[in-house]
Amino acid sequence: MKNQLGFVLKVFLLSAVISLLIKYAGPFLFIPATSINALIIVLLPTVIMAIALLWRFQAQKQMLD
């Protein structure tokens, strides 16, 4: 139980730090508002997750062989 609480607190703290970075450091990033940049921002997390899951699947598949 204590281990799970620690994990939840770490995730909450990391989320709060990222949120503060977006709120206060974000306006200083000069990223032009184009449709390409919007697509990159929207699709990048999905692509990263797909690559990570594919990599994990292949590693697990090699362990079973």
PDB file of N, CA, C and O in Angstrom:
ATOM      1  N   MET A   1       0.826  -1.190   0.000  1.00  0.00           N
ATOM      2  CA  MET A   1       0.000   0.000   0.000  1.00  0.00           C
ATOM      3  C   MET A   1       0.872   1.257   0.000  1.00  0.00           C
ATOM      4  O   MET A   1       0.592   2.216  -0.719  1.00  0.00           O
ATOM      5  N   LYS A   2       1.928   1.243   0.810  1.00  0.00           N
ATOM      6  CA  LYS A   2       2.802   2.402   0.898  1.00  0.00           C
ATOM      7  C   LYS A   2       3.532   2.629  -0.429  1.00  0.00           C
ATOM      8  O   LYS A   2       3.746   3.771  -0.836  1.00  0.00           O
ATOM      9  N   ASN A   3       3.913   1.534  -1.103  1.00  0.00           N
ATOM     10  CA  ASN A   3       4.598   1.632  -2.378  1.00  0.00           C
ATOM     11  C   ASN A   3       3.686   2.260  -3.426  1.00  0.00           C
ATOM     12  O   ASN A   3       4.140   3.084  -4.220  1.00  0.00           O
ATOM     13  N   GLN A   4       2.422   1.891  -3.440  1.00  0.00           N
ATOM     14  CA  GLN A   4       1.476   2.451  -4.397  1.00  0.00           C
ATOM     15  C   GLN A   4       1.245   3.936  -4.132  1.00  0.00           C
ATOM     16  O   GLN A   4       1.137   4.724  -5.071  1.00  0.00           O
ATOM     17  N   LEU A   5       1.170   4.315  -2.875  1.00  0.00           N
ATOM     18  CA  LEU A   5       0.993   5.720  -2.522  1.00  0.00           C
ATOM     19  C   LEU A   5       2.193   6.543  -2.970  1.00  0.00           C
ATOM     20  O   LEU A   5       2.037   7.656  -3.473  1.00  0.00           O
ATOM     21  N   GLY A   6       3.377   6.000  -2.789  1.00  0.00           N
ATOM     22  CA  GLY A   6       4.589   6.683  -3.250  1.00  0.00           C
ATOM     23  C   GLY A   6       4.594   6.883  -4.749  1.00  0.00           C
ATOM     24  O   GLY A   6       4.979   7.945  -5.238  1.00  0.00           O
ATOM     25  N   PHE A   7       4.167   5.864  -5.483  1.00  0.00           N
ATOM     26  CA  PHE A   7       4.097   5.958  -6.940  1.00  0.00           C
ATOM     27  C   PHE A   7       3.103   7.027  -7.367  1.00  0.00           C
ATOM     28  O   PHE A   7       3.388   7.830  -8.254  1.00  0.00           O
ATOM     29  N   VAL A   8       1.938   7.033  -6.732  1.00  0.00           N
ATOM     30  CA  VAL A   8       0.910   8.027  -7.067  1.00  0.00           C
ATOM     31  C   VAL A   8       1.419   9.435  -6.764  1.00  0.00           C
ATOM     32  O   VAL A   8       1.177  10.356  -7.545  1.00  0.00           O
ATOM     33  N   LEU A   9       2.113   9.616  -5.657  1.00  0.00           N
ATOM     34  CA  LEU A   9       2.652  10.926  -5.316  1.00  0.00           C
ATOM     35  C   LEU A   9       3.732  11.365  -6.312  1.00  0.00           C
ATOM     36  O   LEU A   9       3.802  12.541  -6.668  1.00  0.00           O
ATOM     37  N   LYS A  10       4.565  10.434  -6.758  1.00  0.00           N
ATOM     38  CA  LYS A  10       5.591  10.770  -7.755  1.00  0.00           C
ATOM     39  C   LYS A  10       4.951  11.188  -9.076  1.00  0.00           C
ATOM     40  O   LYS A  10       5.387  12.158  -9.696  1.00  0.00           O
ATOM     41  N   VAL A  11       3.920  10.462  -9.509  1.00  0.00           N
ATOM     42  CA  VAL A  11       3.229  10.813 -10.749  1.00  0.00           C
ATOM     43  C   VAL A  11       2.550  12.174 -10.600  1.00  0.00           C
ATOM     44  O   VAL A  11       2.587  12.981 -11.530  1.00  0.00           O
ATOM     45  N   PHE A  12       1.936  12.442  -9.462  1.00  0.00           N
ATOM     46  CA  PHE A  12       1.292  13.722  -9.220  1.00  0.00           C
ATOM     47  C   PHE A  12       2.305  14.861  -9.234  1.00  0.00           C
ATOM     48  O   PHE A  12       2.049  15.915  -9.817  1.00  0.00           O
ATOM     49  N   LEU A  13       3.442  14.656  -8.604  1.00  0.00           N
ATOM     50  CA  LEU A  13       4.477  15.687  -8.561  1.00  0.00           C
ATOM     51  C   LEU A  13       5.039  15.953  -9.961  1.00  0.00           C
ATOM     52  O   LEU A  13       5.230  17.107 -10.344  1.00  0.00           O
ATOM     53  N   LEU A  14       5.299  14.904 -10.711  1.00  0.00           N
ATOM     54  CA  LEU A  14       5.796  15.068 -12.073  1.00  0.00           C
ATOM     55  C   LEU A  14       4.766  15.796 -12.931  1.00  0.00           C
ATOM     56  O   LEU A  14       5.128  16.661 -13.729  1.00  0.00           O
ATOM     57  N   SER A  15       3.505  15.462 -12.776  1.00  0.00           N
ATOM     58  CA  SER A  15       2.444  16.129 -13.524  1.00  0.00           C
ATOM     59  C   SER A  15       2.369  17.607 -13.164  1.00  0.00           C
ATOM     60  O   SER A  15       2.187  18.449 -14.044  1.00  0.00           O
ATOM     61  N   ALA A  16       2.505  17.927 -11.903  1.00  0.00           N
ATOM     62  CA  ALA A  16       2.464  19.325 -11.469  1.00  0.00           C
ATOM     63  C   ALA A  16       3.651  20.110 -12.036  1.00  0.00           C
ATOM     64  O   ALA A  16       3.488  21.253 -12.464  1.00  0.00           O
ATOM     65  N   VAL A  17       4.829  19.511 -12.042  1.00  0.00           N
ATOM     66  CA  VAL A  17       6.016  20.176 -12.595  1.00  0.00           C
ATOM     67  C   VAL A  17       5.845  20.427 -14.086  1.00  0.00           C
ATOM     68  O   VAL A  17       6.144  21.519 -14.570  1.00  0.00           O
ATOM     69  N   ILE A  18       5.367  19.424 -14.820  1.00  0.00           N
ATOM     70  CA  ILE A  18       5.144  19.595 -16.258  1.00  0.00           C
ATOM     71  C   ILE A  18       4.100  20.676 -16.506  1.00  0.00           C
ATOM     72  O   ILE A  18       4.249  21.485 -17.421  1.00  0.00           O
ATOM     73  N   SER A  19       3.050  20.693 -15.701  1.00  0.00           N
ATOM     74  CA  SER A  19       2.010  21.698 -15.841  1.00  0.00           C
ATOM     75  C   SER A  19       2.571  23.109 -15.619  1.00  0.00           C
ATOM     76  O   SER A  19       2.250  24.031 -16.368  1.00  0.00           O
ATOM     77  N   LEU A  20       3.392  23.269 -14.608  1.00  0.00           N
ATOM     78  CA  LEU A  20       3.990  24.577 -14.346  1.00  0.00           C
ATOM     79  C   LEU A  20       4.951  24.989 -15.461  1.00  0.00           C
ATOM     80  O   LEU A  20       5.015  26.162 -15.827  1.00  0.00           O
ATOM     81  N   LEU A  21       5.694  24.027 -15.996  1.00  0.00           N
ATOM     82  CA  LEU A  21       6.578  24.349 -17.121  1.00  0.00           C
ATOM     83  C   LEU A  21       5.786  24.812 -18.338  1.00  0.00           C
ATOM     84  O   LEU A  21       6.173  25.765 -19.014  1.00  0.00           O
ATOM     85  N   ILE A  22       4.689  24.140 -18.608  1.00  0.00           N
ATOM     86  CA  ILE A  22       3.858  24.540 -19.749  1.00  0.00           C
ATOM     87  C   ILE A  22       3.271  25.930 -19.510  1.00  0.00           C
ATOM     88  O   ILE A  22       3.224  26.751 -20.427  1.00  0.00           O
ATOM     89  N   LYS A  23       2.827  26.194 -18.293  1.00  0.00           N
ATOM     90  CA  LYS A  23       2.170  27.467 -18.009  1.00  0.00           C
ATOM     91  C   LYS A  23       3.144  28.639 -18.034  1.00  0.00           C
ATOM     92  O   LYS A  23       2.831  29.692 -18.590  1.00  0.00           O
ATOM     93  N   TYR A  24       4.333  28.465 -17.430  1.00  0.00           N
ATOM     94  CA  TYR A  24       5.237  29.601 -17.277  1.00  0.00           C
ATOM     95  C   TYR A  24       6.367  29.639 -18.308  1.00  0.00           C
ATOM     96  O   TYR A  24       6.807  30.728 -18.679  1.00  0.00           O
ATOM     97  N   ALA A  25       6.841  28.506 -18.775  1.00  0.00           N
ATOM     98  CA  ALA A  25       7.921  28.498 -19.757  1.00  0.00           C
ATOM     99  C   ALA A  25       7.391  28.380 -21.179  1.00  0.00           C
ATOM    100  O   ALA A  25       8.092  28.728 -22.129  1.00  0.00           O
ATOM    101  N   GLY A  26       6.183  27.903 -21.334  1.00  0.00           N
ATOM    102  CA  GLY A  26       5.591  27.720 -22.654  1.00  0.00           C
ATOM    103  C   GLY A  26       5.492  28.982 -23.483  1.00  0.00           C
ATOM    104  O   GLY A  26       5.826  28.952 -24.668  1.00  0.00           O
ATOM    105  N   PRO A  27       5.044  30.101 -22.908  1.00  0.00           N
ATOM    106  CA  PRO A  27       4.930  31.320 -23.722  1.00  0.00           C
ATOM    107  C   PRO A  27       6.264  31.829 -24.268  1.00  0.00           C
ATOM    108  O   PRO A  27       6.274  32.597 -25.230  1.00  0.00           O
ATOM    109  N   PHE A  28       7.379  31.424 -23.684  1.00  0.00           N
ATOM    110  CA  PHE A  28       8.682  31.861 -24.173  1.00  0.00           C
ATOM    111  C   PHE A  28       9.176  31.041 -25.360  1.00  0.00           C
ATOM    112  O   PHE A  28      10.154  31.415 -26.008  1.00  0.00           O
ATOM    113  N   LEU A  29       8.510  29.928 -25.648  1.00  0.00           N
ATOM    114  CA  LEU A  29       8.855  29.130 -26.823  1.00  0.00           C
ATOM    115  C   LEU A  29       8.169  29.738 -28.040  1.00  0.00           C
ATOM    116  O   LEU A  29       6.947  29.891 -28.068  1.00  0.00           O
ATOM    117  N   PHE A  30       8.955  30.076 -29.023  1.00  0.00           N
ATOM    118  CA  PHE A  30       8.393  30.709 -30.214  1.00  0.00           C
ATOM    119  C   PHE A  30       8.153  29.651 -31.278  1.00  0.00           C
ATOM    120  O   PHE A  30       8.977  29.442 -32.168  1.00  0.00           O
ATOM    121  N   ILE A  31       7.007  28.986 -31.167  1.00  0.00           N
ATOM    122  CA  ILE A  31       6.617  27.959 -32.121  1.00  0.00           C
ATOM    123  C   ILE A  31       5.499  28.550 -32.982  1.00  0.00           C
ATOM    124  O   ILE A  31       4.437  28.896 -32.464  1.00  0.00           O
ATOM    125  N   PRO A  32       5.729  28.667 -34.278  1.00  0.00           N
ATOM    126  CA  PRO A  32       4.677  29.253 -35.120  1.00  0.00           C
ATOM    127  C   PRO A  32       3.417  28.382 -35.146  1.00  0.00           C
ATOM    128  O   PRO A  32       3.489  27.154 -35.115  1.00  0.00           O
ATOM    129  N   ALA A  33       2.282  29.042 -35.204  1.00  0.00           N
ATOM    130  CA  ALA A  33       0.997  28.341 -35.214  1.00  0.00           C
ATOM    131  C   ALA A  33       0.661  27.903 -36.637  1.00  0.00           C
ATOM    132  O   ALA A  33      -0.046  28.595 -37.369  1.00  0.00           O
ATOM    133  N   THR A  34       1.185  26.741 -37.005  1.00  0.00           N
ATOM    134  CA  THR A  34       0.890  26.194 -38.327  1.00  0.00           C
ATOM    135  C   THR A  34       0.187  24.853 -38.160  1.00  0.00           C
ATOM    136  O   THR A  34       0.210  24.251 -37.086  1.00  0.00           O
ATOM    137  N   SER A  35      -0.429  24.405 -39.223  1.00  0.00           N
ATOM    138  CA  SER A  35      -1.137  23.125 -39.147  1.00  0.00           C
ATOM    139  C   SER A  35      -0.159  21.962 -38.983  1.00  0.00           C
ATOM    140  O   SER A  35      -0.489  20.968 -38.338  1.00  0.00           O
ATOM    141  N   ILE A  36       1.025  22.072 -39.552  1.00  0.00           N
ATOM    142  CA  ILE A  36       2.029  21.006 -39.397  1.00  0.00           C
ATOM    143  C   ILE A  36       2.457  20.880 -37.936  1.00  0.00           C
ATOM    144  O   ILE A  36       2.550  19.770 -37.411  1.00  0.00           O
ATOM    145  N   ASN A  37       2.716  22.006 -37.279  1.00  0.00           N
ATOM    146  CA  ASN A  37       3.098  21.966 -35.867  1.00  0.00           C
ATOM    147  C   ASN A  37       1.972  21.418 -34.995  1.00  0.00           C
ATOM    148  O   ASN A  37       2.231  20.697 -34.031  1.00  0.00           O
ATOM    149  N   ALA A  38       0.739  21.748 -35.320  1.00  0.00           N
ATOM    150  CA  ALA A  38      -0.400  21.217 -34.567  1.00  0.00           C
ATOM    151  C   ALA A  38      -0.490  19.703 -34.725  1.00  0.00           C
ATOM    152  O   ALA A  38      -0.728  18.989 -33.751  1.00  0.00           O
ATOM    153  N   LEU A  39      -0.301  19.213 -35.943  1.00  0.00           N
ATOM    154  CA  LEU A  39      -0.328  17.766 -36.172  1.00  0.00           C
ATOM    155  C   LEU A  39       0.795  17.064 -35.413  1.00  0.00           C
ATOM    156  O   LEU A  39       0.587  15.999 -34.832  1.00  0.00           O
ATOM    157  N   ILE A  40       1.969  17.656 -35.422  1.00  0.00           N
ATOM    158  CA  ILE A  40       3.100  17.060 -34.702  1.00  0.00           C
ATOM    159  C   ILE A  40       2.794  16.983 -33.212  1.00  0.00           C
ATOM    160  O   ILE A  40       3.026  15.952 -32.581  1.00  0.00           O
ATOM    161  N   ILE A  41       2.277  18.066 -32.649  1.00  0.00           N
ATOM    162  CA  ILE A  41       1.985  18.097 -31.215  1.00  0.00           C
ATOM    163  C   ILE A  41       0.894  17.098 -30.846  1.00  0.00           C
ATOM    164  O   ILE A  41       0.959  16.467 -29.791  1.00  0.00           O
ATOM    165  N   VAL A  42      -0.099  16.954 -31.702  1.00  0.00           N
ATOM    166  CA  VAL A  42      -1.212  16.052 -31.405  1.00  0.00           C
ATOM    167  C   VAL A  42      -0.818  14.587 -31.605  1.00  0.00           C
ATOM    168  O   VAL A  42      -1.188  13.737 -30.795  1.00  0.00           O
ATOM    169  N   LEU A  43      -0.080  14.282 -32.661  1.00  0.00           N
ATOM    170  CA  LEU A  43       0.206  12.888 -33.002  1.00  0.00           C
ATOM    171  C   LEU A  43       1.477  12.324 -32.366  1.00  0.00           C
ATOM    172  O   LEU A  43       1.629  11.106 -32.283  1.00  0.00           O
ATOM    173  N   LEU A  44       2.385  13.177 -31.921  1.00  0.00           N
ATOM    174  CA  LEU A  44       3.654  12.693 -31.378  1.00  0.00           C
ATOM    175  C   LEU A  44       3.497  11.758 -30.168  1.00  0.00           C
ATOM    176  O   LEU A  44       4.163  10.723 -30.134  1.00  0.00           O
ATOM    177  N   PRO A  45       2.653  12.068 -29.178  1.00  0.00           N
ATOM    178  CA  PRO A  45       2.511  11.124 -28.057  1.00  0.00           C
ATOM    179  C   PRO A  45       2.012   9.747 -28.498  1.00  0.00           C
ATOM    180  O   PRO A  45       2.457   8.730 -27.967  1.00  0.00           O
ATOM    181  N   THR A  46       1.100   9.707 -29.453  1.00  0.00           N
ATOM    182  CA  THR A  46       0.585   8.431 -29.939  1.00  0.00           C
ATOM    183  C   THR A  46       1.668   7.640 -30.658  1.00  0.00           C
ATOM    184  O   THR A  46       1.778   6.428 -30.476  1.00  0.00           O
ATOM    185  N   VAL A  47       2.461   8.315 -31.466  1.00  0.00           N
ATOM    186  CA  VAL A  47       3.546   7.646 -32.189  1.00  0.00           C
ATOM    187  C   VAL A  47       4.597   7.128 -31.212  1.00  0.00           C
ATOM    188  O   VAL A  47       5.087   6.010 -31.371  1.00  0.00           O
ATOM    189  N   ILE A  48       4.945   7.912 -30.219  1.00  0.00           N
ATOM    190  CA  ILE A  48       5.933   7.475 -29.219  1.00  0.00           C
ATOM    191  C   ILE A  48       5.414   6.250 -28.466  1.00  0.00           C
ATOM    192  O   ILE A  48       6.164   5.301 -28.241  1.00  0.00           O
ATOM    193  N   MET A  49       4.142   6.262 -28.076  1.00  0.00           N
ATOM    194  CA  MET A  49       3.575   5.123 -27.356  1.00  0.00           C
ATOM    195  C   MET A  49       3.531   3.885 -28.233  1.00  0.00           C
ATOM    196  O   MET A  49       3.803   2.781 -27.761  1.00  0.00           O
ATOM    197  N   ALA A  50       3.191   4.055 -29.504  1.00  0.00           N
ATOM    198  CA  ALA A  50       3.149   2.917 -30.423  1.00  0.00           C
ATOM    199  C   ALA A  50       4.542   2.310 -30.585  1.00  0.00           C
ATOM    200  O   ALA A  50       4.684   1.088 -30.594  1.00  0.00           O
ATOM    201  N   ILE A  51       5.557   3.140 -30.712  1.00  0.00           N
ATOM    202  CA  ILE A  51       6.934   2.639 -30.838  1.00  0.00           C
ATOM    203  C   ILE A  51       7.351   1.908 -29.569  1.00  0.00           C
ATOM    204  O   ILE A  51       7.963   0.842 -29.640  1.00  0.00           O
ATOM    205  N   ALA A  52       7.026   2.470 -28.412  1.00  0.00           N
ATOM    206  CA  ALA A  52       7.394   1.830 -27.148  1.00  0.00           C
ATOM    207  C   ALA A  52       6.707   0.478 -26.985  1.00  0.00           C
ATOM    208  O   ALA A  52       7.335  -0.487 -26.550  1.00  0.00           O
ATOM    209  N   LEU A  53       5.421   0.403 -27.332  1.00  0.00           N
ATOM    210  CA  LEU A  53       4.699  -0.864 -27.199  1.00  0.00           C
ATOM    211  C   LEU A  53       5.194  -1.896 -28.207  1.00  0.00           C
ATOM    212  O   LEU A  53       5.288  -3.081 -27.885  1.00  0.00           O
ATOM    213  N   LEU A  54       5.506  -1.461 -29.409  1.00  0.00           N
ATOM    214  CA  LEU A  54       6.046  -2.374 -30.411  1.00  0.00           C
ATOM    215  C   LEU A  54       7.401  -2.915 -29.978  1.00  0.00           C
ATOM    216  O   LEU A  54       7.688  -4.101 -30.139  1.00  0.00           O
ATOM    217  N   TRP A  55       8.229  -2.036 -29.426  1.00  0.00           N
ATOM    218  CA  TRP A  55       9.553  -2.444 -28.941  1.00  0.00           C
ATOM    219  C   TRP A  55       9.395  -3.458 -27.806  1.00  0.00           C
ATOM    220  O   TRP A  55      10.102  -4.465 -27.768  1.00  0.00           O
ATOM    221  N   ARG A  56       8.471  -3.192 -26.888  1.00  0.00           N
ATOM    222  CA  ARG A  56       8.231  -4.108 -25.770  1.00  0.00           C
ATOM    223  C   ARG A  56       7.687  -5.451 -26.267  1.00  0.00           C
ATOM    224  O   ARG A  56       8.091  -6.506 -25.778  1.00  0.00           O
ATOM    225  N   PHE A  57       6.770  -5.408 -27.242  1.00  0.00           N
ATOM    226  CA  PHE A  57       6.197  -6.631 -27.797  1.00  0.00           C
ATOM    227  C   PHE A  57       7.275  -7.488 -28.449  1.00  0.00           C
ATOM    228  O   PHE A  57       7.298  -8.706 -28.269  1.00  0.00           O
ATOM    229  N   GLN A  58       8.167  -6.852 -29.207  1.00  0.00           N
ATOM    230  CA  GLN A  58       9.236  -7.606 -29.863  1.00  0.00           C
ATOM    231  C   GLN A  58      10.209  -8.192 -28.856  1.00  0.00           C
ATOM    232  O   GLN A  58      10.689  -9.311 -29.039  1.00  0.00           O
ATOM    233  N   ALA A  59      10.506  -7.454 -27.796  1.00  0.00           N
ATOM    234  CA  ALA A  59      11.398  -7.968 -26.757  1.00  0.00           C
ATOM    235  C   ALA A  59      10.771  -9.157 -26.052  1.00  0.00           C
ATOM    236  O   ALA A  59      11.457 -10.136 -25.758  1.00  0.00           O
ATOM    237  N   GLN A  60       9.471  -9.085 -25.778  1.00  0.00           N
ATOM    238  CA  GLN A  60       8.778 -10.196 -25.124  1.00  0.00           C
ATOM    239  C   GLN A  60       8.706 -11.393 -26.059  1.00  0.00           C
ATOM    240  O   GLN A  60       8.843 -12.533 -25.617  1.00  0.00           O
ATOM    241  N   LYS A  61       8.495 -11.148 -27.330  1.00  0.00           N
ATOM    242  CA  LYS A  61       8.420 -12.233 -28.300  1.00  0.00           C
ATOM    243  C   LYS A  61       9.755 -12.956 -28.409  1.00  0.00           C
ATOM    244  O   LYS A  61       9.774 -14.178 -28.557  1.00  0.00           O
ATOM    245  N   GLN A  62      10.865 -12.241 -28.339  1.00  0.00           N
ATOM    246  CA  GLN A  62      12.193 -12.860 -28.408  1.00  0.00           C
ATOM    247  C   GLN A  62      12.477 -13.678 -27.152  1.00  0.00           C
ATOM    248  O   GLN A  62      13.178 -14.687 -27.221  1.00  0.00           O
ATOM    249  N   MET A  63      11.936 -13.252 -25.995  1.00  0.00           N
ATOM    250  CA  MET A  63      12.151 -14.005 -24.767  1.00  0.00           C
ATOM    251  C   MET A  63      11.420 -15.338 -24.810  1.00  0.00           C
ATOM    252  O   MET A  63      11.881 -16.318 -24.224  1.00  0.00           O
ATOM    253  N   LEU A  64      10.274 -15.384 -25.503  1.00  0.00           N
ATOM    254  CA  LEU A  64       9.506 -16.620 -25.576  1.00  0.00           C
ATOM    255  C   LEU A  64      10.093 -17.609 -26.574  1.00  0.00           C
ATOM    256  O   LEU A  64       9.878 -18.815 -26.454  1.00  0.00           O
ATOM    257  N   ASP A  65      10.832 -17.106 -27.557  1.00  0.00           N
ATOM    258  CA  ASP A  65      11.426 -17.995 -28.567  1.00  0.00           C
ATOM    259  C   ASP A  65      12.665 -18.696 -28.063  1.00  0.00           C
ATOM    260  O   ASP A  65      13.275 -19.474 -28.796  1.00  0.00           O
TER     261      ASP A  65
END
